[in-house]
């Protein structure tokens, strides 16, 4: 027999595991961005960002190593898996120390434990040894696209939401004067929309507030369309589920003290925003 006939056959890249790995990284990337992005208060909340980076370090590290491997045209599948394994081990050690010392909030112990559990599917699904250079490159491309894809998709949806909201507002208002208002603070107060960027999906959110208890509350709608008809103002709440403005009930108007508009309805509201 020749040496070529005795060579070890290359291991194919498991397609199912690759698909599951892609799905898990995509899900974690989407949750990470949605957890840390600024909601209504228009500034990054640093503790939330740092906690998010800690919890989702596994997928982020896998993305960074895979992106570097593609740029440098190198194989880093083992390095990627070892880095995620290191983060997993550190998360378990920290959670164990916090639990033994019992000097921290139970939420911190649970958070560090969850940070390790995020890594488990990556460790289980990422192939260990890959002989084919093309398969290694495909693995890195899958990891990069699975993390970058949801983030790019969320930003694309956020930008498209501006056009959708404007189109639906014009359709509901018809020829009547109208205006739009968005949450101003955590207490249910509103302010008039002054620029289209305020209608972006990642920005047009209802802020949460907490009075010191265990439950967060929302005192405002994502956005309110005010249409002036017959000398009075009619209020419509933007529904992401319906992708349209729905009438605000009398009960909600009274309960949320939505008795007067915080913007002045005009016939060409969005046209004025362009000026």
Secondary structure, 3 states (H helix, E strand, C coil): CCCCCCCCCCCCCCHHHHHHHHHHHHHHHHHHHHHHCCCCCCCCCHHHHHHHHHHCHHHHHHHHHHHHHHHHCCCCHHHHHHHHHHHHHHHHHHHHHHHHHCCCCHHHHHHHHHHHHHHHHHHHHCCCCCCCHHHHHHHHHHHHHHHHHHHHHHHHHHHHHHHHHHHHHHHHHCCCCEEEEEECCCCCCEEECCCHHHHCCCCCCCCCECCCCCCCECCCCCEEEEEEECCEEEEEEEECCCCEEEECCHHHHHHCCCCCCCCCCECCHHHHHCC
